Amino acid sequence: MVYVWILTIFFSFLYIRYFQSRYESEVCSTLTSMLGLSVALLTSALLPVDIFLVSFMKDNTGHFKEWAKDEAMREFISQGVQYAYFALYLLVVLFVFLILPFAYFFYEEGDEQTTTRSRFCTAFKYSIVFVLFAAVIFLIGGLVPFRGSSGNSTDTEWAKIEHMFTDLGNREWRNGDFVHCQRIMSDWNVVSHSVHGLWHHCVANGFGERTTKWNKELTDVAQERTMTQNKIEALRNKYPNGGRMSSRDKRRLEELQGKEDHLLRQVQQLDSANKSWMRRLSKVMRPCNILIGVLLLLLALLVFVSLLMTNIDKLLHSMGPQSGYTLLARKIPNPMDIVLTYTQKAFPLDYIMICSLIMYFLFCSMGGIQHIGVWFCWIRMYKIRPRRTKPQGLLFLCFLLMFIIIAINVLVYQLTPQYSSFGSQHFWQNQTVNTGNGTYVNRFLVPCVVESDECVMTQVAYLLLRFFFNLWFFGAAYYWMSWAFLVVVLLGFLVTLCRKRRSAIEGAVDDDDFVESDEEIAHA
């Protein structure tokens, strides 16, 4: 676990430093972003550990290992993982509703005439608004009615496992539905950002994004710049003796000068990028990029089909919306579940694959945020670009990633319900067979199910099922958000195929980058 901490912190350090602006940075914002991203990554990394622990309790014959035969030992390990989940989720809540807002306002109040104490007090005052918002959600969570244990549920399937969940209202985390409110907001970020990054990685990194050719675009931009310079010269020639310009011509001259500055930066960017060693290396690595693109496309297709099969299975065989569309036993084959179950025979291939799946969603989300940027409604607040992201943009980047990463656990559970619930566990099931000579009992080694008392459920599955039983609308919300994810994935694929060619340096030089670009030219 120590190595996971070290690798997580090291990755967060490199990632934040990669996007951090070379000309505008602050220690408080940088450290806060690194720590927040580390906490979110650890929250996501806990899922493979959870699956590994429950799988490791049983051997290939379906029996508990010697050290796991003691029920108290199994309960001790399960509670330890459960407390780890709650601790990390509470840290995420602390960062989202207090530490990140405080760091943002602390940076915004920075001024040569402002003391550190004044900045601290002002930032804390503004952060109280986020704390109050979190307190309201906690209060609502405390007042939400839970499904009681009085036997109101008439569903026979729920009755089989009702004893597992009816103690939620009296056990440790009464306000745990706050986490699920946060996860629903996180699911929306997955839908809006991760899907964009998913298709960008498949198309841009693998098959080559539909962009204009570098030499052609450089020629076109240079010609447009020459035409703009001629217009500026013609406008100035209207006043040969330095006469006073009309307000209309003055505005026109300012517009042309701004356009000429923008085109100059485009020419410089295209010229330097075309001569860079990275572009030359990309031409050599083109076959590898195509192979990577094919693999990523197959993985995206596998994710889409698996989630679609799970949703159809829930629609046909779940216990309905009043149970949060809970599916106690898989009826329709799920490709992702089948692949992970099959790779269990070659340990630790299945754990490598589940970690790779989580990292895949993580990098898709990061890529989506990088290309979309940080928006508030229809206003783009900050751009996320390598070595050019402002401290406020880094904090918002960390804010979005924390929401997205905590939703990945739910998405992985929906993709692989069987594997995420029991890992590689099996149990012996008895089947009575009647023959003409009497009856006899057959024993079969079958995958674990929720009703079985001979299997240990992962804590992520236990917590989700427990909340679906007591707060069914969270499960219904997760279910319909997964349908939204599928629709957006399909629309994103169609848009990617039909979109027109983009500039080869799109996003590198924009109209509102003049101040930052001036700094870059001055430092060049």
Salt bridges, closest charged atoms under 4 A:
GLU26 OE2 - ARG119 NH2 2.84
GLU66 OE2 - LYS69 NZ 2.99
ASP167 OD2 - ARG171 NH1 3.04
GLU172 OE1 - ARG171 NE 3.24
GLU172 OE2 - ARG466 NH1 3.81
GLU209 OE2 - ARG502 NH1 2.30
ASP220 OD2 - LYS216 NZ 3.07
GLU224 OE2 - LYS259 NZ 3.36
ASP249 OD2 - LYS238 NZ 3.11
GLU255 OE1 - ARG252 NH1 3.92
GLU260 OE2 - ARG225 NE 2.91
ASP271 OD2 - LYS275 NZ 3.55
ASP313 OD1 - HIS317 ND1 2.67
ASP337 OD2 - ARG330 NH1 3.13
GLU506 OE1 - ARG502 NE 2.44
ASP510 OD2 - ARG380 NH2 3.73
ASP510 OD2 - LYS383 NZ 2.89
ASP511 OD1 - HIS262 NE2 3.26
ASP512 OD1 - LYS383 NZ 2.60
ASP513 OD1 - LYS383 NZ 3.04
ASP513 OD2 - ARG385 NH1 2.80
ASP513 OD2 - ARG388 NH2 3.93
GLU516 OE1 - ARG385 NH2 3.55
GLU516 OE2 - ARG388 NE 3.16
ASP518 OD1 - ARG265 NH2 2.44
GLU520 OE2 - ARG388 NE 2.73
